């Protein structure tokens, strides 16, 4: 799986400590974890969050697809 981490700022000294990170395959009952450090060397508070989707519109589209698929399955029962 490849996940891209992106961000945008103006004149901010915020960075990740690694340019890439590899996580081994994980299965049910197993766990994988890695540490990523975010450095902020500016006087500005940097707000961030980890999300599965690049935008909230992408997330809403996925939710709608899931709900529509689920409703169609229940109609078949």
N, C-alpha and C positions, 0 to 999 in steps of 0.2 A: 504494500500500500504506500502510496506517495501522497503526502500532504504538504501543500505549499503554505508557508507563513509569510504574510506580507503586512506592510504598514505604511503609513504616510505621515509626514510631519514637516514643519518648516523650522529650520535652524534649531533642531533639537538634537542633543547628544544622547540618544536612546538607541541601544543595540542589543542583539542577542549574542551570547557568548560563542555560539556555534553556527556555522552556515548550513550544516545538515546534521541529521540525526537518524540513526537506523535502529528500528525496533524489531526484534525477532517475531516470528509467527506466534500468535497467542490463541489458545483453544479454551473451551469451557473447562473450568476448574484450574486454569493456569493464569498467571498474571505477568505482564511485562511492564517495566517502567524505566524512564530515563529522566534526567534532570536537565532543565534548560534555565539558564540565568538571564534575566533581563536587567541590563545596566542603564541607569538614568543618571547622567552626569550633568544635568541641567537644573535650573531653578524652577522648572515647570513640572507640575504633576502630570505624569503620563498614565492615562487610563487605558486599560487593556482587558480583553477577555478572550478565552478560547472558545471557538465555535466550530461546529462541523461544517457549516456552509459559509461561503464568502460574503454573502449579503443576506439581509433579513428577507428580501424578496425570494431568493433561492430557497430559504428555509420554509417560507409560506407555500411555495410551489410544491415542495416535497410533502408537506403536511396535507395539502389538498389531494395530491396523488395517492397518498396512503389512505385517506378517508374515503375517497372515491372507490379505490380498489376493495377496501373492506366492506363498503356498502354493497358493491356488486356481488361479493361472495355471499353475503347474507341473503340477497335476493334469490340466489340459486338454491338455497336450503329450503 
